[in-house]
């Protein structure tokens, strides 16, 4: 039981040190990205997601690069989610039921 406690303490220490260093590095990076994307520019939510949205060029003309970039990142996340929830399992089903041939690495 004593070895288990020691292993738990060592693991918790490693996790704390890892995430502590990560947050310090991330703070510098996010500040730099925020400066490059004009993060101080205010934008109304309907300009990005409303029924009459502004195009990316209109947002960038207003120095709201962050809004255009975050909309693009959101679309990329939606595409990744669709891939991982629909396409990848369908391929897995077809490949491992010998409907499609498995790749020969």
C-alpha positions as CSV (number, residue, x, y, z in Angstrom):
1,X,0.0,0.0,0.0
2,X,2.9,2.3,0.7
3,X,4.3,2.0,-2.8
4,X,0.9,2.8,-4.2
5,X,0.8,6.0,-2.2
6,X,4.3,7.0,-3.3
7,X,3.4,6.3,-6.9
8,X,0.3,8.4,-6.6
9,X,2.2,11.3,-5.1
10,X,4.9,11.1,-7.8
11,X,2.2,11.0,-10.6
12,X,0.4,14.0,-9.1
13,X,3.7,15.9,-8.9
14,X,4.6,15.1,-12.5
15,X,1.1,16.3,-13.7
16,X,1.3,19.5,-11.7
17,X,4.8,20.3,-13.1
18,X,3.8,19.5,-16.6
19,X,0.7,21.7,-16.6
20,X,2.4,24.5,-14.7
21,X,5.0,24.8,-17.4
22,X,2.4,24.5,-20.1
23,X,0.3,27.4,-18.8
24,X,3.3,29.7,-18.6
25,X,4.3,28.9,-22.2
26,X,0.7,29.2,-23.4
27,X,0.3,32.7,-21.8
28,X,3.1,34.1,-23.9
29,X,1.8,32.4,-27.1
30,X,-1.8,33.6,-26.6
31,X,-0.6,37.2,-26.0
32,X,1.3,37.1,-29.3
33,X,-1.6,35.6,-31.2
34,X,-4.0,38.1,-29.7
35,X,-1.8,41.0,-30.9
36,X,-1.5,39.5,-34.4
37,X,-5.3,38.9,-34.7
38,X,-6.3,42.3,-33.3
39,X,-8.0,40.7,-30.3
40,X,-9.0,44.1,-28.8
41,X,-11.5,44.9,-31.5
42,X,-15.1,44.5,-30.5
43,X,-17.5,42.6,-32.7
44,X,-21.2,42.0,-32.3
45,X,-22.2,38.3,-32.2
46,X,-24.6,38.6,-35.1
47,X,-21.8,39.8,-37.3
48,X,-20.2,36.4,-37.0
49,X,-23.1,33.9,-36.6
50,X,-26.4,35.9,-37.2
51,X,-28.8,35.7,-40.0
52,X,-27.0,38.5,-41.8
53,X,-23.4,37.8,-41.2
54,X,-20.4,39.8,-42.4
55,X,-17.9,38.1,-44.8
56,X,-14.4,37.4,-43.7
57,X,-13.1,40.3,-45.8
58,X,-15.6,42.7,-44.2
59,X,-14.4,41.6,-40.7
60,X,-10.8,41.9,-41.7
61,X,-11.4,45.4,-43.1
62,X,-12.8,46.4,-39.6
63,X,-9.6,45.0,-38.0
64,X,-11.5,42.0,-36.5
65,X,-9.2,39.3,-37.7
66,X,-9.9,37.2,-34.7
67,X,-13.6,36.9,-35.5
68,X,-12.9,35.7,-39.1
69,X,-10.2,33.3,-37.8
70,X,-12.3,31.9,-35.0
71,X,-15.2,31.3,-37.4
72,X,-12.8,29.3,-39.7
73,X,-11.5,27.3,-36.8
74,X,-15.0,26.5,-35.8
75,X,-15.8,25.2,-39.3
76,X,-12.6,23.1,-39.2
77,X,-13.7,21.7,-35.8
78,X,-17.2,20.8,-37.2
79,X,-15.5,19.0,-40.1
80,X,-13.2,17.1,-37.8
81,X,-16.2,16.1,-35.6
82,X,-18.1,14.8,-38.7
83,X,-15.1,12.8,-39.8
84,X,-14.6,11.2,-36.4
85,X,-18.2,10.5,-35.7
86,X,-19.4,9.3,-39.1
87,X,-16.7,8.6,-41.7
88,X,-14.1,6.9,-39.6
89,X,-16.5,4.4,-37.9
90,X,-18.1,3.7,-41.3
91,X,-14.7,2.9,-42.8
92,X,-13.8,0.8,-39.7
93,X,-17.0,-1.2,-40.1
94,X,-16.5,-1.7,-43.8
95,X,-12.8,-2.6,-43.5
96,X,-13.0,-5.1,-40.6
97,X,-16.1,-6.9,-42.1
98,X,-14.1,-7.6,-45.3
99,X,-16.2,-5.3,-47.4
100,X,-13.3,-3.0,-48.2
101,X,-9.7,-4.3,-48.4
102,X,-7.4,-3.3,-45.5
103,X,-4.3,-1.3,-46.6
104,X,-1.2,-3.4,-46.7
105,X,1.5,-1.4,-44.9
